[in-house]
Amino acid sequence: MAYNEIEQRGTDDFPFAFFSVDKDHSRYNMVPHWHTEFELVRIVDGEFHITLNDKQYIAKKGDVIFINSETVHHGTPIECLYECIVFHADFLYSVNFDCFSFVKNTVECEHRINEFFPVGSGKSYDALNAIFEAIKSNRQTCKFLVVSAFYQFFAAVYDEKLYTINIGNNTIANDKSIIMLKTILSFLRENYNEPISLEMLSYTIQKSPKYVGAFFKSMTGKTPIEYLTEYRIQKAARKLRLTDMSVTDIAFSSGFSDLSYFIKTFKRMKGVPPGKYRVQ
């Protein structure tokens, strides 16, 4: 059982979703997750401590992170404003040209593009910034500019050899630790609104509760309960903004059995109580 974050990204003919994220955004703190799409993260201001599978980066203003498909990623923003583009890359090789085989191999995880692009790191960095600026523009030629910038990016990555080739089973996706982490994350996300114990998690990967707690913290920097609480608050925050459910109903539907504890925890994590967060 593997959980994959499934959301509609843009439209069928333009599969890109753009997000500008500040401290008031419901997903400001990036909890561990993954998806089949690729993702770009650009730091507009501040600092972002981000983990991609087992690699950690400190991204600062102007830096860009490239998140490959199926990568478990999470991060902690520090006084940070950042932008994200989540996209399907399949359409980039819809034309049968030989040069597009590199893009196809990347989409199929046979190639893995380097993840960290610091300020001023070459043509690939310039192309990444061009993607962000194009997708934020309101020009009628926006789609042309975005697609053009992506081709420039892949050309620069290929030319500068900013990728690795996955051979056989020697891939991140086949790493046993990543598989176990995804299994635990899947269970937590699919059952977040129900009572969950370490014993239940231990059953999903056939390990002891003590092992599960230590393993999860070593991979994410959080205990399973800390992660679960943060994820529940994230889900509650989205319900506050997107529904007219009462605070009590939102608390219980998000996995909290005690309303006062929910309000106290929400205020600690979001800086304001649920009622005030809803009207901000």
C-alpha distance (Angstrom), angle and dihedral (degrees) to the residues before:
residue distance angle dihedral
M1 . . .
A2 3.80 . .
Y3 3.78 125.7 .
N4 3.76 116.2 -142.6
E5 3.81 122.2 -176.6
I6 3.81 101.2 -118.6
E7 3.78 118.3 -169.6
Q8 3.77 134.5 144.0
R9 3.82 107.5 -95.2
G10 3.78 110.3 -157.0
T11 3.80 115.7 -57.8
D12 3.80 134.3 -43.6
D13 3.80 92.4 -100.5
F14 3.82 94.4 40.5
P15 3.83 108.8 28.4
F16 3.80 98.9 -174.1
A17 3.81 128.6 117.7
F18 3.81 120.7 -167.2
F19 3.82 125.1 -160.4
S20 3.79 131.9 -178.6
V21 3.80 108.1 -158.0
D22 3.80 126.9 -162.6
K23 3.81 132.1 162.1
D24 3.81 91.7 -80.6
H25 3.81 93.0 57.1
S26 3.82 114.6 107.5
R27 3.83 89.7 -127.8
Y28 3.80 98.0 43.2
N29 3.81 91.7 124.0
M30 3.79 105.6 56.8
V31 3.79 108.2 -135.6
P32 3.84 118.2 -159.6
H33 3.80 112.4 -77.5
W34 3.79 142.2 128.6
H35 3.78 140.7 -155.3
T36 3.78 139.8 -172.9
E37 3.81 92.1 -111.0
F38 3.79 125.1 84.4
E39 3.79 120.2 -113.9
L40 3.78 136.8 -156.5
V41 3.80 121.6 -157.4
R42 3.82 119.8 -168.0
I43 3.80 121.1 -171.6
V44 3.81 109.1 -136.1
D45 3.80 95.4 176.7
G46 3.79 138.8 -9.6
E47 3.78 126.0 13.8
F48 3.78 135.8 -58.8
H49 3.82 124.9 -160.3
I50 3.80 104.1 -157.2
T51 3.81 133.5 178.0
L52 3.82 122.2 -156.6
N53 3.81 109.2 -168.1
D54 3.82 99.9 -55.2
K55 3.82 99.1 -17.8
Q56 3.80 123.9 93.7
Y57 3.80 127.5 -156.2
I58 3.79 135.4 -179.4
A59 3.79 105.9 -145.0
K60 3.80 119.4 -165.0
K61 3.79 135.7 -172.8
G62 3.80 110.3 -44.4
D63 3.82 96.5 12.2
V64 3.81 119.2 126.2
I65 3.80 127.6 -150.4
F66 3.82 121.4 -154.7
I67 3.82 111.3 -154.5
N68 3.79 113.8 -160.3
S69 3.80 122.9 -142.2
E70 3.84 116.0 -78.2
T71 3.83 92.7 13.7
V72 3.81 115.3 145.1
H73 3.79 104.4 -132.4
H74 3.78 137.2 176.8
G75 3.76 136.9 155.9
T76 3.76 150.8 177.0
P77 3.83 118.0 -126.9
I78 3.80 117.6 -149.5
E79 3.83 112.9 -156.1
C80 3.76 83.3 -33.9
L81 3.79 139.0 162.0
Y82 3.78 112.1 -170.1
E83 3.80 139.7 170.1
C84 3.79 128.7 -142.0
I85 3.78 133.7 -162.3
V86 3.80 116.0 -168.4
F87 3.80 114.5 -170.4
H88 3.78 149.2 162.8
A89 3.79 111.7 -125.4
D90 3.81 98.1 -165.7
F91 3.79 95.0 99.3
L92 3.83 90.8 57.7
Y93 3.80 90.5 75.1
S94 3.80 98.5 37.4
V95 3.81 89.2 114.2
N96 3.80 112.4 76.2
F97 3.81 100.6 -123.3
D98 3.81 120.9 139.7
C99 3.81 92.6 -126.6
F100 3.81 90.1 60.7
S101 3.81 91.6 65.4
F102 3.81 87.9 85.2
V103 3.81 90.6 59.2
K104 3.80 90.7 45.5
N105 3.81 91.8 51.5
T106 3.81 89.6 49.8
V107 3.80 92.4 51.6
E108 3.81 89.7 49.2
C109 3.83 90.5 51.2
E110 3.80 94.1 -114.6
H111 3.80 87.4 119.3
R112 3.78 125.1 40.5
I113 3.80 117.3 -156.8
N114 3.80 119.5 -140.6
E115 3.79 111.0 -95.8
F116 3.80 108.9 -146.3
F117 3.81 123.9 64.4
P118 3.82 110.7 175.9
V119 3.79 122.8 -162.9
G120 3.80 113.1 -65.8
S121 3.80 96.5 7.5
G122 3.79 97.3 144.1
K123 3.79 142.2 -89.4
S124 3.80 92.6 -32.0
Y125 3.82 90.4 57.3
D126 3.81 91.3 47.9
A127 3.82 90.3 51.0
L128 3.81 92.0 50.5
N129 3.79 91.1 53.6
A130 3.80 89.8 47.0
I131 3.82 88.3 56.4
F132 3.81 91.7 54.7
E133 3.79 94.0 46.2
A134 3.80 92.5 47.0
I135 3.80 95.5 49.4
K136 3.83 91.0 48.5
S137 3.79 93.1 51.6
N138 3.79 123.0 97.0
R139 3.77 93.9 -146.4
Q140 3.80 119.5 130.6
T141 3.80 87.5 -124.8
C142 3.84 92.6 58.3
K143 3.81 94.8 114.9
F144 3.80 92.6 49.4
L145 3.79 91.3 49.5
V146 3.81 93.9 48.7
V147 3.80 94.5 48.6
S148 3.81 91.1 44.8
A149 3.82 91.5 51.2
F150 3.81 91.1 49.8
Y151 3.79 91.5 53.3
Q152 3.80 89.2 49.3
F153 3.80 89.1 51.1
F154 3.80 94.8 50.9
A155 3.80 90.4 45.0
A156 3.82 90.8 52.7
V157 3.83 92.2 46.4
Y158 3.80 90.3 51.0
D159 3.81 93.5 44.5
E160 3.82 94.5 45.9
K161 3.84 91.9 40.9
L162 3.80 92.6 -125.0
Y163 3.79 94.7 160.5
T164 3.79 142.4 70.1
I165 3.79 129.1 -134.9
N166 3.78 118.2 -125.3
I167 3.80 111.8 -137.4
G168 3.81 121.6 -159.8
N169 3.79 112.8 -51.6
N170 3.79 92.7 -17.1
T171 3.79 93.8 107.3
I172 3.79 136.0 117.0
A173 3.81 89.2 -120.7
N174 3.81 90.3 61.7
D175 3.81 95.0 47.0
K176 3.81 107.9 122.7
S177 3.81 93.0 -140.1
I178 3.81 92.0 53.4
I179 3.80 91.0 47.5
M180 3.83 91.3 51.8
L181 3.82 91.4 46.6
K182 3.79 91.8 51.0
T183 3.80 90.3 49.2
I184 3.80 91.8 53.8
L185 3.80 92.9 44.2
S186 3.79 90.1 49.9
F187 3.78 92.3 53.8
L188 3.81 93.3 46.6
R189 3.80 93.7 49.4
E190 3.78 96.1 43.6
N191 3.82 92.7 48.5
Y192 3.82 102.8 29.9
N193 3.81 92.0 122.2
E194 3.82 92.0 57.6
P195 3.84 131.1 68.8
I196 3.83 108.9 -84.3
S197 3.80 128.9 -169.4
L198 3.79 135.0 -173.5
E199 3.79 87.6 -111.9
M200 3.80 90.0 59.9
L201 3.80 91.1 49.7
S202 3.79 92.1 47.5
Y203 3.80 89.2 57.3
T204 3.83 92.0 57.2
I205 3.82 93.1 61.8
Q206 3.80 99.4 23.7
K207 3.81 94.6 -117.7
S208 3.80 133.2 121.1
P209 3.83 120.2 -87.6
K210 3.81 89.5 -115.7
Y211 3.81 90.8 53.6
V212 3.81 92.1 48.0
G213 3.81 92.5 52.8
A214 3.80 94.3 48.4
F215 3.82 94.2 41.8
F216 3.80 94.8 49.2
K217 3.80 92.8 49.1
S218 3.80 92.1 48.2
M219 3.83 89.7 53.9
T220 3.81 100.7 40.9
G221 3.81 107.0 18.3
K222 3.83 89.0 -120.5
T223 3.78 135.1 87.5
P224 3.82 115.5 -114.9
I225 3.81 90.0 -107.2
E226 3.82 92.4 50.2
Y227 3.79 90.0 50.7
L228 3.80 92.4 46.1
T229 3.81 92.4 50.2
E230 3.81 91.9 49.0
Y231 3.80 91.3 48.0
R232 3.82 91.7 48.9
I233 3.81 90.5 51.3
Q234 3.80 89.9 48.9
K235 3.80 91.0 52.8
A236 3.82 90.9 46.1
A237 3.80 91.0 51.0
R238 3.80 91.2 54.2
K239 3.81 91.0 49.1
L240 3.80 90.5 51.0
R241 3.80 90.6 54.4
L242 3.81 98.9 38.4
T243 3.82 105.9 34.8
D244 3.79 139.6 43.8
M245 3.82 93.4 -131.5
S246 3.80 115.6 137.6
V247 3.80 119.1 -103.5
T248 3.81 89.4 -112.4
D249 3.81 93.3 52.6
I250 3.80 90.9 46.5
A251 3.80 91.4 51.1
F252 3.80 93.8 51.6
S253 3.82 94.5 40.9
S254 3.82 89.2 52.5
G255 3.78 94.5 56.5
F256 3.82 101.9 -93.1
S257 3.80 117.8 129.9
D258 3.82 95.8 -174.0
L259 3.83 119.2 59.4
S260 3.81 95.9 -160.6
Y261 3.82 91.0 50.8
F262 3.82 89.8 49.4
I263 3.81 92.5 52.0
K264 3.82 92.0 46.0
T265 3.82 92.7 47.9
F266 3.81 93.1 44.6
K267 3.81 91.5 52.5
R268 3.81 91.4 47.8
M269 3.80 92.5 52.6
K270 3.82 101.1 35.6
G271 3.81 100.5 31.1
V272 3.82 94.2 -123.7
P273 3.84 134.8 59.8
P274 3.84 118.5 -97.0
G275 3.81 95.2 -101.2
K276 3.79 93.4 54.6
Y277 3.81 92.5 43.0
R278 3.80 89.4 56.2
V279 3.82 94.3 57.0
Q280 3.81 97.9 40.3
